[in-house]
Amino acid sequence: MQVNLTPQQNQSFGMSLSIGEKAQKFLKNQGLSNKEIDKLADLADKQAKNSFNVHIDYDVNSNKLKADIFDGKTYYEPAQEGFLARFFSSPVKFIEKCCNKADALNRKFSGNDKLDDIFSKLD
């Protein structure tokens, strides 16, 4: 399987996972293995169904990957690659952690729409 990272400002794999241009350049320079590329494609497929968005970018000042996890309405949570993780694990592992966090947030907040419907009927 091959994942093509094209140099666009907001590369979007699915509805919910996007990788900025600087992060794309960083990932290309890391020389990811075929297994890591497959994992990245897997994450993109899974996140397409998630209502929470994960935007990955690269902070040139701190030389770290960073992520913004948000639902497009009210919830926002930033994340940044840890110091030790940067040296001892793959950048795809950081992206996976962010996607897992988005999945957990999606499960946590998925019932709020039903609650809003109930409250609207009580007015």
Protein Blocks (a to p, Z undefined) as FASTA:
>chain_A
ZZdddddfblcfblmbccdfklmmmmmmnopafklmmmmmmmmmmmmmpcbdcdddddfk
lopacddddehlmgccdddddfklmmmmcfklmmmmmmmmmmmmmmmmmmmmmmmmmmmm
mZZ
